[in-house]
Amino acid sequence: MSTDTAVTPSPQVPQDLHVHTTFSTTDSAVVPEQTLERVAALRHARILGISDHLEALGDRFGDYARAVRSHALRLGVEVNGAEWVAAAGELPVEYYMYHCRDRSEDYRGAELLLETGRPVIIAHPVFLATDLARVPLGCLIEINNRYVWRGDWEQALRPHLQRFGFVIGSDAHQPHWLNQTVARALAARLGITETILFP
């Protein structure tokens, strides 16, 4: 598929802030075709953000940030737990996708990221066995299309519907993952209205 076509696609979903590209070099699920240019050309969401893995960026963060912004996309980063919070807090990103496993240090890490004033999205909490009762208020909870069919998300989320705002993400690592069909079906079943960031 050529990404230099003049066709401008119509966004299929209002927002997707959980998209990976080939900048996530340490993630074997990311295919070579998942380039930033292709994601930008497909533009499947009206509000579209890139959140590549912080641990994969290393000293390339400046290149990453410039590339994302050159395509007028939102600049995020995925933070793999408490060990990466200090480094993430120093970066000029617009939001965080955060891996919050069921560890005291990870819940504390979420609190520290919230102190930056930027949105903190708890990524695929059911898959990571996050205890939502321990997640700091102010975080957003992601319903993730990649993992939503694994585990009982409805049972896990229902007790917390009034405590948090929710976002829906694809967690796309490959071009054909750029959708949110299953996640949006669950959100509709739970009566969730997505929190739209950067309107």
ABEGO torsion letter per residue (X at the ends): XBAABABBBBBABABBABBBBAABAABAABBAABBAAAAAAAGABABBBBBBBAAAAEAAAAAAAAAAAAAGBBBBBBBBEAAAAAAAAABBBABBBBBBBBBAAAAAAAAAAAAAGBBBBBBGAAAAGBBAAABBBGBBBBBBAAAAABEBAAAAAAAAAAABBBBBBAGBABAAABBAAAAAAAAAAAGBBBBBBGX
